[in-house]
Amino acid sequence: MRKIWILVVLSVLVALVGCSTPPVRCTSPEDNPRHHYLRGMEALEALKVDLAKEKFDRALYCDEQFSAANSGRAVVYAMKARTNGDSGFKTVEIERALESLEKGRKTAETDNDRFEYYVAAIRAHSMIKGNKWLDQAEDAYKEAMNQKIDERLLDYYQGREAATYFIGLAYLDAYEFRKAEDKFRDTLGARKDGKWNEAADRAWKKTTKIVRAMGGLTVGDVGKKIAVKENVGRGDLAALLIDEMKLDKLFAGRIPVKSQLDKLQPEFTPADVLNHHFKDEILTVMKWKVRGLEPKFDEITKAYLFKADDKVARGEMAFILEDVLMKLTGDEKLATAFFGQDRSPFPDVKPTSPFYNAVLNMTTRGIMEGELSGEFRISDPVDGAEAILAVRMLQQRINIH
């Protein structure tokens, strides 16, 4: 009888243990899912992807049903997929990102959870760029804006304008510049001192500059990709001149005899151009001997290379475009138009500078502009919008001429 009684007691205890809540894994004040999630998102901002994943993993260790950490982890995997060139690795990371997104969706319990999930979906789809990725990002944005969130509890994103900012970035990635401009403006208008205002202001200024540069132009895929660049390389500028300005056709139109045209060829093909994606464009500017875009002697290889990825400074672009202008107008006097001047209108461009004449030729014709500060920024790298605007203005001046 005693043995039976002991077995009954043990059975009851086992049943009670089975019905009890799982043991709490994380007990210290800062060892909690929300804290680790916030640290993970901060790590993402700093592009510390591995640290971010570590924090999201810890959050999920503390609470397997913590939706925000799954959503955050989806962004981590999407970032890894975007930055890795290996197709096999990329495929694995994309699968992980989509799986984490699905877990984030399934474990979302509140409107705040769902908002965090939808913003993560915008970000992940924008980086993965799968089939109809922009449609998916737009759908996620609409759902995010429909959530009845409590902004006091939205500790990382802090407001629904976060979704507006990230869909703006998605439009920028899709080269939908006017839509991006509108969304960044909406983000800035949402609140005076919002968390996303500084980033949105930078992005708004960039897209506004691009929209202005493209005004009246039908820009192809090459131009759009270059437009978003912070720094334009020599290969990029060659591509803009050939693909967007149609420089080869314009130059060819100045040569009346076809036999002379057929003889024009680049003197050689630089070794670093052989597998470059702008090989044809580079060889075309070499064929026309565009000054400033000639191959350079490389001390290491002891050979002439094009160095397509070298950044183009504003002074260099003025020098290049001046040569294009002279070749198309036939006005060789432009080469010495401003020689002998003692005083420069720009404090950072001395009359003795090799680029001085070119800078004056470009600025007096409105092809390039100085800054409100009075400087030309002669040594600063050219960004994509500046390059497109300059090419556009050059086209207009040639048409007038």
Secondary structure, DSSP 8 states (H G I E B T S, - for coil): -HHHHHHHHHHHHHHHHHHS----S--STT-SHHHHHHHHHHHHHTT-HHHHHHHHHHHHHH-TT-HHHHHHHHHHHHHHHHH---HHHHHHHHHHHHHHHHHHHHH--SHHHHHHHHHHHHHHHHHH--TTHHHHHHHHHHHHHHS---GGG-TTT-STHHHHHHHHHHHHHTT-HHHHHHHHHHHHHH-TT-TTHHHHHHHHHHHHHHHHHHTT----HHHHHHHT-SS-BHHHHHHIIIIIS-HHHHHHTT---HHHHHH---S---GGGTT-TTHHHHHHHHHTT-TT-S-EEETTTTEEE--TTSB-BHHHHHHHHHHHHHHHH--GGGGGTTTT-S--SSTTS-TTSTTHHHHHHHHHTTSS---TTS---TTSB--HHHHHHHHHHHHHHHHH-
